[in-house]
């Protein structure tokens, strides 16, 4: 007599083989991800709890939360934190407002939208360092920059846009807005083009004004897209570095020294790696908290 075969066992064996094969394919990618992300973050957290000052290496050692406590009495930290908030809030608001305005305008143009979309992609694909150097040398350079030529033509005089502490922050905000507004424009234009026209026809029959249609129909329908743009743009603004570094280096003085640049300068210019790592950990915590809050707000909306 033949031995009884347990039902389902061949299928279970095949499923286990498929899972093992899937894990074998996934393991190299997971290993690379852990090596390139998790391991550096763990090392950064450990470094933030140590005193590592290459100018005084004999004082190195574990200090716990001392580096974080030092920030409380550090006016430069509070200034960089304030600049980070101003820079992030201003650039995100400008990108959403300008991007939505351009999307509503372009939506009224029946022809040439494809060409406008291609043109909008160009600033996005440029490397941030290239954007910073482009604005520093060709747009905001005194006397010969495009902005300076325009202001002198309007009788407003010449200005040192990146060398004046009062104008430098405005200049880097304009630079970031110029590069990333096309992203908001493209996302919102694609969303607006999918809205149902019959809703607007019904609103027109009810004699709703253009402003009422925008406030009560358009904005609620595109709210998910706006929230996603805000979240993605906030993450980019909080981690901004290359464009500002190429344009101003955080100067003049500390006029454009956002928290990311302050951490870099502390670590690699002043050689205080421990305190610089603690600044980077604070920036990481802020980014995670903002992301968590924005995603919760998006789900509620």
DRENDO-1510 file (C-alpha; in Angstrom, 1 decimal, always signed):
<recs>
REC; n; res; u; v; w
REC; 1; UNK; +0.0; +0.0; +0.0 .
REC; 2; UNK; +1.1; +3.5; -0.7 .
REC; 3; UNK; +1.8; +5.9; +2.1 .
REC; 4; UNK; -0.9; +8.5; +2.6 .
REC; 5; UNK; +0.0; +12.0; +1.2 .
REC; 6; UNK; -0.8; +14.9; +3.6 .
REC; 7; UNK; -3.1; +17.3; +1.7 .
REC; 8; UNK; -1.6; +20.7; +1.0 .
REC; 9; UNK; +2.1; +19.7; +1.7 .
REC; 10; UNK; +3.4; +20.1; -1.9 .
REC; 11; UNK; +1.8; +23.6; -2.1 .
REC; 12; UNK; +3.3; +24.6; +1.3 .
REC; 13; UNK; +6.7; +23.5; +0.1 .
REC; 14; UNK; +6.4; +25.5; -3.1 .
REC; 15; UNK; +5.3; +28.6; -1.2 .
REC; 16; UNK; +8.3; +28.3; +1.2 .
REC; 17; UNK; +10.6; +27.9; -1.8 .
REC; 18; UNK; +9.1; +31.0; -3.4 .
REC; 19; UNK; +9.5; +33.0; -0.1 .
REC; 20; UNK; +13.1; +31.9; +0.2 .
REC; 21; UNK; +13.8; +32.9; -3.4 .
REC; 22; UNK; +12.1; +36.3; -2.9 .
REC; 23; UNK; +14.2; +36.9; +0.3 .
REC; 24; UNK; +17.3; +35.9; -1.6 .
REC; 25; UNK; +16.6; +38.5; -4.2 .
REC; 26; UNK; +15.7; +41.1; -1.6 .
REC; 27; UNK; +18.6; +40.5; +0.7 .
REC; 28; UNK; +21.3; +42.3; -1.3 .
REC; 29; UNK; +19.1; +45.4; -1.6 .
REC; 30; UNK; +18.3; +45.4; +2.1 .
REC; 31; UNK; +21.9; +45.0; +3.0 .
REC; 32; UNK; +22.9; +47.9; +0.8 .
REC; 33; UNK; +20.1; +50.0; +2.3 .
REC; 34; UNK; +21.1; +49.2; +5.9 .
REC; 35; UNK; +24.8; +49.9; +5.1 .
REC; 36; UNK; +24.1; +53.3; +3.4 .
REC; 37; UNK; +21.3; +54.6; +5.7 .
REC; 38; UNK; +20.9; +52.8; +9.1 .
REC; 39; UNK; +24.6; +52.4; +9.9 .
REC; 40; UNK; +25.5; +56.0; +9.2 .
REC; 41; UNK; +22.5; +57.2; +11.3 .
REC; 42; UNK; +23.6; +55.0; +14.2 .
REC; 43; UNK; +27.1; +56.3; +13.9 .
REC; 44; UNK; +25.8; +59.9; +13.8 .
REC; 45; UNK; +23.8; +59.3; +16.9 .
REC; 46; UNK; +26.8; +57.9; +18.7 .
REC; 47; UNK; +29.1; +60.7; +17.5 .
REC; 48; UNK; +26.5; +63.3; +18.9 .
REC; 49; UNK; +27.0; +61.9; +22.4 .
REC; 50; UNK; +30.8; +62.3; +22.2 .
REC; 51; UNK; +33.2; +65.2; +22.4 .
REC; 52; UNK; +35.2; +65.0; +19.2 .
REC; 53; UNK; +37.0; +68.3; +18.5 .
REC; 54; UNK; +39.9; +67.8; +16.2 .
REC; 55; UNK; +41.4; +71.1; +17.3 .
REC; 56; UNK; +41.7; +69.6; +20.8 .
REC; 57; UNK; +41.8; +65.8; +20.3 .
REC; 58; UNK; +43.1; +65.2; +23.8 .
REC; 59; UNK; +39.7; +66.2; +25.3 .
REC; 60; UNK; +37.7; +63.6; +23.2 .
REC; 61; UNK; +35.4; +61.3; +25.1 .
REC; 62; UNK; +31.8; +60.3; +25.9 .
REC; 63; UNK; +29.8; +63.2; +27.2 .
REC; 64; UNK; +26.2; +62.0; +26.9 .
REC; 65; UNK; +23.7; +64.7; +26.3 .
REC; 66; UNK; +26.1; +67.6; +26.9 .
REC; 67; UNK; +26.3; +68.5; +23.3 .
REC; 68; UNK; +22.5; +68.9; +23.2 .
REC; 69; UNK; +22.4; +70.9; +26.4 .
REC; 70; UNK; +25.0; +73.2; +24.9 .
REC; 71; UNK; +22.5; +74.3; +22.3 .
REC; 72; UNK; +20.3; +76.0; +24.9 .
REC; 73; UNK; +22.9; +78.7; +25.4 .
REC; 74; UNK; +24.1; +78.9; +21.8 .
REC; 75; UNK; +22.7; +82.0; +20.1 .
REC; 76; UNK; +24.1; +80.8; +16.8 .
REC; 77; UNK; +22.0; +77.6; +17.0 .
REC; 78; UNK; +18.8; +79.6; +17.7 .
REC; 79; UNK; +19.5; +82.0; +14.8 .
REC; 80; UNK; +20.1; +79.0; +12.4 .
REC; 81; UNK; +16.9; +77.4; +13.7 .
REC; 82; UNK; +15.0; +80.6; +13.1 .
REC; 83; UNK; +16.4; +81.0; +9.6 .
REC; 84; UNK; +15.5; +77.4; +8.8 .
REC; 85; UNK; +11.9; +78.0; +9.8 .
REC; 86; UNK; +11.7; +81.2; +7.8 .
REC; 87; UNK; +13.4; +79.7; +4.8 .
REC; 88; UNK; +11.2; +76.6; +4.8 .
REC; 89; UNK; +7.9; +78.3; +5.4 .
REC; 90; UNK; +8.5; +81.1; +2.9 .
REC; 91; UNK; +9.8; +78.8; +0.1 .
REC; 92; UNK; +6.9; +76.3; +0.5 .
REC; 93; UNK; +4.2; +79.0; +0.5 .
REC; 94; UNK; +5.7; +80.7; -2.5 .
REC; 95; UNK; +6.0; +77.5; -4.5 .
REC; 96; UNK; +2.5; +76.4; -3.8 .
REC; 97; UNK; +0.9; +79.9; -4.5 .
REC; 98; UNK; +3.0; +80.6; -7.6 .
REC; 99; UNK; +2.7; +77.0; -8.9 .
REC; 100; UNK; -1.1; +76.9; -8.4 .
REC; 101; UNK; -1.4; +80.3; -10.1 .
REC; 102; UNK; +0.7; +79.2; -13.1 .
REC; 103; UNK; -1.3; +76.0; -13.3 .
REC; 104; UNK; -4.6; +77.8; -13.4 .
REC; 105; UNK; -3.3; +80.2; -16.0 .
REC; 106; UNK; -1.8; +77.5; -18.3 .
REC; 107; UNK; -5.0; +75.5; -18.0 .
REC; 108; UNK; -6.7; +78.3; -19.9 .
REC; 109; UNK; -4.2; +77.9; -22.8 .
REC; 110; UNK; -5.5; +75.3; -25.3 .
REC; 111; UNK; -2.2; +74.9; -27.2 .
REC; 112; UNK; +1.4; +74.7; -26.2 .
REC; 113; UNK; +0.9; +73.1; -22.8 .
REC; 114; UNK; +3.4; +70.3; -23.7 .
REC; 115; UNK; +6.1; +72.8; -24.5 .
REC; 116; UNK; +5.4; +74.6; -21.2 .
REC; 117; UNK; +5.7; +71.4; -19.3 .
REC; 118; UNK; +9.0; +70.6; -20.9 .
REC; 119; UNK; +10.3; +74.1; -20.1 .
REC; 120; UNK; +9.1; +73.7; -16.5 .
REC; 121; UNK; +11.2; +70.6; -16.0 .
REC; 122; UNK; +14.5; +72.3; -16.8 .
REC; 123; UNK; +15.1; +74.0; -13.4 .
REC; 124; UNK; +14.2; +70.8; -11.5 .
REC; 125; UNK; +16.8; +68.6; -13.3 .
REC; 126; UNK; +19.6; +71.1; -12.6 .
REC; 127; UNK; +21.9; +70.1; -9.7 .
REC; 128; UNK; +21.5; +72.4; -6.7 .
REC; 129; UNK; +25.2; +73.3; -6.9 .
REC; 130; UNK; +24.7; +74.4; -10.5 .
REC; 131; UNK; +21.7; +76.4; -9.5 .
REC; 132; UNK; +23.7; +78.2; -6.8 .
REC; 133; UNK; +26.6; +79.0; -9.1 .
REC; 134; UNK; +24.2; +80.1; -11.8 .
REC; 135; UNK; +22.4; +82.5; -9.6 .
REC; 136; UNK; +25.6; +83.7; -8.0 .
REC; 137; UNK; +27.4; +84.5; -11.3 .
REC; 138; UNK; +24.7; +85.3; -13.8 .
REC; 139; UNK; +21.6; +86.4; -11.9 .
REC; 140; UNK; +22.6; +88.1; -8.7 .
REC; 141; UNK; +26.1; +89.2; -9.4 .
REC; 142; UNK; +26.6; +93.0; -8.8 .
REC; 143; UNK; +26.6; +95.3; -11.8 .
REC; 144; UNK; +26.5; +92.4; -14.4 .
REC; 145; UNK; +23.8; +90.1; -13.0 .
REC; 146; UNK; +20.4; +90.0; -14.6 .
REC; 147; UNK; +18.6; +91.2; -11.5 .
REC; 148; UNK; +21.0; +94.0; -11.0 .
REC; 149; UNK; +20.7; +95.1; -14.7 .
REC; 150; UNK; +16.9; +95.1; -14.3 .
REC; 151; UNK; +17.0; +97.2; -11.0 .
REC; 152; UNK; +19.4; +99.7; -12.5 .
REC; 153; UNK; +17.2; +100.0; -15.6 .
REC; 154; UNK; +14.2; +100.7; -13.3 .
REC; 155; UNK; +16.2; +103.3; -11.4 .
REC; 156; UNK; +16.4; +101.3; -8.2 .
REC; 157; UNK; +20.2; +101.2; -8.2 .
REC; 158; UNK; +22.8; +98.4; -7.9 .
REC; 159; UNK; +22.8; +96.0; -4.9 .
REC; 160; UNK; +25.1; +93.4; -3.5 .
REC; 161; UNK; +22.4; +90.8; -3.4 .
REC; 162; UNK; +24.4; +88.0; -1.8 .
REC; 163; UNK; +26.8; +90.2; +0.2 .
REC; 164; UNK; +24.2; +92.3; +2.0 .
REC; 165; UNK; +22.9; +90.5; +5.1 .
REC; 166; UNK; +19.5; +92.0; +4.6 .
REC; 167; UNK; +19.2; +90.8; +1.0 .
REC; 168; UNK; +21.1; +87.5; +1.1 .
REC; 169; UNK; +18.3; +85.5; +2.8 .
REC; 170; UNK; +15.7; +86.9; +0.3 .
REC; 171; UNK; +18.1; +86.0; -2.5 .
REC; 172; UNK; +18.5; +82.3; -1.5 .
REC; 173; UNK; +14.7; +82.1; -0.9 .
REC; 174; UNK; +14.1; +83.4; -4.5 .
REC; 175; UNK; +16.7; +80.9; -5.8 .
REC; 176; UNK; +15.1; +77.9; -4.1 .
REC; 177; UNK; +11.6; +79.1; -5.2 .
REC; 178; UNK; +12.8; +79.4; -8.8 .
REC; 179; UNK; +14.1; +75.9; -8.9 .
REC; 180; UNK; +11.3; +74.0; -7.2 .
REC; 181; UNK; +8.1; +76.0; -8.1 .
REC; 182; UNK; +8.0; +74.0; -11.5 .
REC; 183; UNK; +7.5; +70.9; -9.4 .
REC; 184; UNK; +4.4; +72.3; -7.7 .
REC; 185; UNK; +3.2; +73.7; -11.1 .
REC; 186; UNK; +3.4; +70.3; -12.8 .
REC; 187; UNK; +1.7; +68.4; -10.0 .
REC; 188; UNK; -1.1; +70.8; -9.6 .
REC; 189; UNK; -1.5; +71.2; -13.4 .
REC; 190; UNK; -1.9; +67.5; -13.8 .
REC; 191; UNK; -4.4; +67.4; -10.9 .
REC; 192; UNK; -6.4; +70.3; -12.3 .
REC; 193; UNK; -6.6; +68.7; -15.7 .
REC; 194; UNK; -8.4; +65.7; -14.2 .
REC; 195; UNK; -11.2; +67.6; -12.4 .
REC; 196; UNK; -14.7; +66.8; -13.7 .
REC; 197; UNK; -16.1; +69.7; -15.9 .
REC; 198; UNK; -19.7; +68.9; -15.1 .
REC; 199; UNK; -19.3; +70.1; -11.5 .
REC; 200; UNK; -18.2; +73.5; -12.8 .
REC; 201; UNK; -21.1; +73.6; -15.3 .
REC; 202; UNK; -23.5; +73.0; -12.5 .
REC; 203; UNK; -21.9; +75.8; -10.5 .
REC; 204; UNK; -22.1; +78.2; -13.4 .
REC; 205; UNK; -25.8; +77.3; -13.8 .
REC; 206; UNK; -26.2; +78.2; -10.1 .
REC; 207; UNK; -24.5; +81.5; -10.9 .
REC; 208; UNK; -21.5; +80.9; -8.8 .
REC; 209; UNK; -18.7; +83.4; -9.4 .
REC; 210; UNK; -15.2; +82.4; -10.5 .
REC; 211; UNK; -13.9; +83.0; -7.0 .
REC; 212; UNK; -16.7; +80.9; -5.4 .
REC; 213; UNK; -15.9; +78.1; -7.9 .
REC; 214; UNK; -12.2; +78.3; -7.0 .
REC; 215; UNK; -12.8; +78.3; -3.2 .
REC; 216; UNK; -15.6; +75.8; -2.9 .
REC; 217; UNK; -14.9; +73.4; -5.8 .
REC; 218; UNK; -11.3; +73.6; -7.0 .
REC; 219; UNK; -9.5; +73.9; -3.7 .
REC; 220; UNK; -11.3; +71.0; -2.0 .
REC; 221; UNK; -10.8; +68.8; -5.0 .
REC; 222; UNK; -7.0; +69.5; -5.3 .
REC; 223; UNK; -6.4; +69.5; -1.5 .
REC; 224; UNK; -4.7; +66.0; -1.5 .
REC; 225; UNK; -2.3; +67.2; -4.3 .
REC; 226; UNK; -1.5; +70.4; -2.4 .
REC; 227; UNK; -0.8; +68.5; +0.8 .
REC; 228; UNK; +1.6; +66.2; -1.0 .
REC; 229; UNK; +3.4; +69.1; -2.6 .
REC; 230; UNK; +3.7; +70.8; +0.7 .
REC; 231; UNK; +5.1; +67.7; +2.4 .
REC; 232; UNK; +7.7; +67.0; -0.3 .
REC; 233; UNK; +8.7; +70.6; -0.6 .
REC; 234; UNK; +9.1; +71.0; +3.2 .
REC; 235; UNK; +11.4; +68.0; +3.3 .
REC; 236; UNK; +13.5; +69.4; +0.5 .
REC; 237; UNK; +13.7; +72.9; +2.2 .
REC; 238; UNK; +14.6; +71.5; +5.6 .
REC; 239; UNK; +17.5; +69.6; +4.0 .
REC; 240; UNK; +18.6; +72.3; +1.7 .
REC; 241; UNK; +22.4; +72.7; +1.5 .
REC; 242; UNK; +24.2; +72.6; -1.9 .
REC; 243; UNK; +22.5; +75.6; -3.6 .
REC; 244; UNK; +23.0; +77.9; -0.5 .
REC; 245; UNK; +26.5; +76.7; +0.0 .
REC; 246; UNK; +27.5; +77.3; -3.6 .
REC; 247; UNK; +25.8; +80.8; -3.6 .
REC; 248; UNK; +26.7; +82.2; -0.2 .
REC; 249; UNK; +28.4; +79.5; +1.9 .
REC; 250; UNK; +26.1; +80.4; +4.7 .
REC; 251; UNK; +27.2; +84.1; +4.7 .
REC; 252; UNK; +27.6; +86.9; +4.8 .
REC; 253; UNK; +28.4; +86.1; +8.4 .
REC; 254; UNK; +25.5; +83.9; +9.4 .
REC; 255; UNK; +22.8; +85.6; +7.4 .
REC; 256; UNK; +21.9; +82.5; +5.4 .
REC; 257; UNK; +23.3; +79.9; +7.8 .
REC; 258; UNK; +20.3; +77.5; +8.1 .
REC; 259; UNK; +20.7; +74.6; +10.5 .
REC; 260; UNK; +22.0; +72.2; +7.9 .
REC; 261; UNK; +24.8; +74.7; +7.0 .
REC; 262; UNK; +25.6; +75.4; +10.7 .
REC; 263; UNK; +26.1; +71.7; +11.3 .
REC; 264; UNK; +28.4; +71.5; +8.3 .
REC; 265; UNK; +30.4; +74.5; +9.3 .
REC; 266; UNK; +30.7; +73.3; +12.8 .
REC; 267; UNK; +31.9; +69.8; +11.7 .
REC; 268; UNK; +34.2; +70.5; +8.8 .
REC; 269; UNK; +35.3; +74.2; +9.2 .
REC; 270; UNK; +35.5; +74.4; +13.0 .
REC; 271; UNK; +36.4; +70.7; +13.3 .
REC; 272; UNK; +34.0; +70.1; +16.2 .
REC; 273; UNK; +32.5; +66.8; +14.9 .
REC; 274; UNK; +30.6; +65.9; +18.1 .
REC; 275; UNK; +28.7; +69.2; +18.3 .
REC; 276; UNK; +28.1; +69.2; +14.6 .
REC; 277; UNK; +26.7; +65.6; +14.8 .
REC; 278; UNK; +24.3; +66.8; +17.6 .
REC; 279; UNK; +23.1; +69.6; +15.4 .
REC; 280; UNK; +22.5; +67.2; +12.6 .
REC; 281; UNK; +20.5; +65.0; +14.9 .
REC; 282; UNK; +18.3; +67.9; +15.9 .
REC; 283; UNK; +17.7; +68.6; +12.2 .
REC; 284; UNK; +16.8; +65.0; +11.7 .
REC; 285; UNK; +14.4; +65.0; +14.6 .
REC; 286; UNK; +12.7; +68.2; +13.3 .
REC; 287; UNK; +12.4; +66.7; +9.9 .
REC; 288; UNK; +10.8; +63.5; +11.2 .
REC; 289; UNK; +8.4; +65.5; +13.5 .
REC; 290; UNK; +7.3; +67.7; +10.6 .
REC; 291; UNK; +6.8; +64.7; +8.3 .
REC; 292; UNK; +4.8; +62.9; +11.0 .
REC; 293; UNK; +2.6; +66.0; +11.6 .
REC; 294; UNK; +2.0; +66.7; +7.9 .
REC; 295; UNK; +1.1; +63.0; +7.1 .
REC; 296; UNK; -1.3; +63.0; +10.0 .
REC; 297; UNK; -2.8; +66.2; +8.8 .
REC; 298; UNK; -3.1; +64.8; +5.3 .
REC; 299; UNK; -4.9; +61.7; +6.5 .
REC; 300; UNK; -7.4; +63.8; +8.6 .
REC; 301; UNK; -8.0; +66.0; +5.5 .
</recs>
